[in-house]
Amino acid sequence: MSDSIAINRPTKAERIIIGIDPGTHIMGYGVVRVFNGKPELVTMGVIELSRFESHYLRLRRIFERVQGLITQYLPDEMAIEAPFFGKNVQSMLKLGRAQGVAMAAALSRDIPICEYAPLKIKMAITGNGQASKEQVAEMLRRTLKIPQESMLPQLDATDGLAAAMCHFYETSRPISMPKGAKDWKSFIAQNPDKVVKR
């Protein structure tokens, strides 16, 4: 059983990013469409895993549901939150397995993956690496103009969406001029081996 909301299902998109917040009880996800350089919410939701008693059955469910989301929304890229270092080694191992299975689902469909630390995601969304989950959710709601009634009670969903938005911000920054080059034309002339011809 999974809870989700969907807004503006994409028809033609320049780029679709899926964000995943790995978990062994609840896994959050968010999908963003980037059109003309502007992000908009496609969907966000959670995958409930608590009803599966076996950790291995939960891993299988993660793999199947992530593949299902990929089939449904056809993302171009995946952004996933990296497990944070905690004191409980067993919990960390289980969380790492959940993350790995979600990544394997994307890799099986040739989808490139980027990993982001929780602090980096919070910083990208709110400007504060110590922001609460509630603050992250509220900033996403305002940025993406999500109606209050469409927000889910599970903050895992907005955590998954935050990973996707972090990736959007990180990959949408203008490329800075390489050191020693006065313009791109001179850089290309000096570095023909670094130019990919299509």
C-alpha positions in Angstrom: 0.0 0.0 0.0 1.4 3.4 -0.9 0.1 6.9 -0.4 0.8 9.5 -3.1 -0.5 12.7 -4.8 -0.1 13.6 -8.4 -0.3 17.0 -10.0 0.3 17.9 -13.7 1.2 14.5 -15.1 3.9 15.1 -17.7 3.2 14.7 -21.4 6.2 16.3 -23.0 9.1 17.1 -20.7 12.6 18.4 -21.2 13.8 16.5 -18.2 12.3 14.4 -15.4 14.1 13.7 -12.1 13.0 11.2 -9.5 14.2 11.7 -5.9 14.3 8.9 -3.4 14.5 9.0 0.4 15.5 5.5 1.3 14.0 3.8 4.3 13.3 0.3 5.6 9.8 1.1 7.1 8.8 4.0 4.8 10.5 5.1 1.6 9.7 8.5 0.2 9.8 9.6 -3.4 9.2 12.7 -5.5 9.2 13.3 -9.2 9.9 16.7 -10.7 9.5 17.8 -14.3 11.9 20.5 -15.5 10.4 22.4 -18.4 12.1 25.5 -19.9 14.4 25.5 -16.9 11.6 25.6 -14.4 10.8 22.7 -12.0 7.3 21.6 -11.2 5.9 18.8 -9.2 4.7 15.7 -11.0 4.1 13.5 -8.0 5.3 12.6 -4.5 4.4 9.7 -2.2 5.6 7.0 0.1 6.1 3.3 -0.1 4.9 1.6 3.0 7.1 -1.3 4.0 6.1 -2.0 7.6 3.6 -4.8 6.7 6.5 -7.0 5.5 8.1 -8.8 8.5 11.1 -10.0 6.6 13.8 -7.4 5.7 14.4 -9.3 2.4 10.7 -9.0 1.4 11.0 -5.3 2.1 14.0 -5.1 -0.2 12.1 -6.9 -3.0 9.2 -4.5 -2.5 11.5 -1.5 -2.8 13.0 -2.9 -6.0 9.5 -3.6 -7.6 8.0 -0.2 -6.6 11.0 1.8 -7.7 10.9 0.0 -11.1 7.2 0.7 -11.2 7.7 4.4 -10.7 10.4 4.4 -13.4 8.0 2.7 -15.8 5.2 5.2 -14.9 7.2 8.5 -15.0 10.2 7.7 -17.2 12.7 9.7 -15.3 16.0 10.8 -17.0 17.9 10.9 -13.7 17.7 9.7 -10.1 18.7 11.7 -7.0 19.0 9.7 -3.8 19.7 10.6 -0.2 22.9 9.1 1.1 22.6 7.2 4.4 23.8 9.3 7.3 26.2 7.9 9.8 24.4 6.9 13.0 25.3 5.0 16.1 23.2 1.9 15.4 25.3 -0.2 12.9 22.5 -2.6 12.2 20.1 0.2 11.2 22.8 1.7 9.0 23.4 -1.6 7.2 19.6 -2.0 6.6 19.3 1.5 5.3 22.3 1.0 3.1 20.7 -2.1 1.6 17.5 -0.2 1.0 19.4 2.5 -0.8 21.4 0.0 -2.8 18.2 -1.8 -4.0 16.6 1.4 -5.1 19.8 2.3 -7.0 19.9 -1.2 -8.6 16.3 -0.6 -9.9 17.5 2.6 -11.6 20.7 1.0 -12.9 18.7 -1.8 -14.4 17.0 0.8 -16.6 20.2 2.7 -17.4 19.2 5.7 -15.3 22.1 7.8 -14.0 22.2 8.3 -10.2 23.5 11.1 -8.0 23.8 10.8 -4.3 23.4 13.7 -1.9 24.2 13.9 1.8 21.2 15.0 4.0 23.0 18.2 5.0 23.6 19.1 1.3 19.9 18.5 0.5 18.7 20.7 3.4 21.2 23.4 2.4 20.0 23.3 -1.2 16.3 23.6 -0.2 16.4 25.9 2.8 19.9 27.5 2.9 20.3 25.8 6.3 22.0 22.4 6.7 20.4 21.9 10.1 16.8 22.6 8.9 14.0 20.4 10.2 12.0 18.1 8.0 9.0 20.4 8.5 11.0 23.4 7.3 12.2 21.5 4.2 8.5 20.5 3.4 7.3 24.1 3.8 10.0 25.5 1.6 9.2 22.9 -1.1 5.5 23.7 -0.8 6.2 27.4 -1.4 8.8 26.9 -4.2 6.7 24.4 -6.2 3.4 26.1 -5.3 1.9 22.9 -3.9 -1.6 23.4 -2.4 -1.6 22.8 1.4 -4.3 20.2 1.1 -2.1 18.2 -1.3 0.8 17.9 1.2 1.1 14.4 2.7 1.4 13.8 6.4 4.5 11.6 5.9 7.6 13.8 5.6 9.4 11.0 3.9 7.5 12.1 0.7 8.9 15.6 0.9 12.3 14.2 1.7 12.3 12.3 -1.5 11.1 15.4 -3.4 13.9 17.4 -1.7 16.5 15.0 -3.2 15.0 15.6 -6.7 15.0 19.4 -6.2 18.6 19.4 -4.8 19.7 17.6 -7.9 17.8 20.2 -10.1 19.6 23.0 -8.3 23.0 21.3 -8.5 22.8 20.6 -12.2 21.2 23.8 -13.2 24.0 26.1 -12.2 25.8 27.8 -15.0 29.2 26.3 -15.8 32.0 28.6 -14.7 34.8 29.5 -17.1 37.9 27.2 -16.7 41.0 28.8 -15.2 43.3 30.4 -17.7 40.7 30.8 -20.4 39.4 34.2 -21.4 36.4 32.7 -23.2 34.9 29.4 -24.4 36.3 29.7 -27.9 39.9 30.0 -26.6 39.3 27.2 -24.2 38.2 24.9 -27.0 41.2 25.9 -29.1 43.6 25.1 -26.3 41.8 21.8 -25.3 40.5 20.0 -28.4 40.8 16.6 -26.6 38.1 17.8 -24.1 35.5 18.6 -26.7 32.9 15.9 -27.4 31.7 16.1 -31.0 28.2 14.9 -31.9 
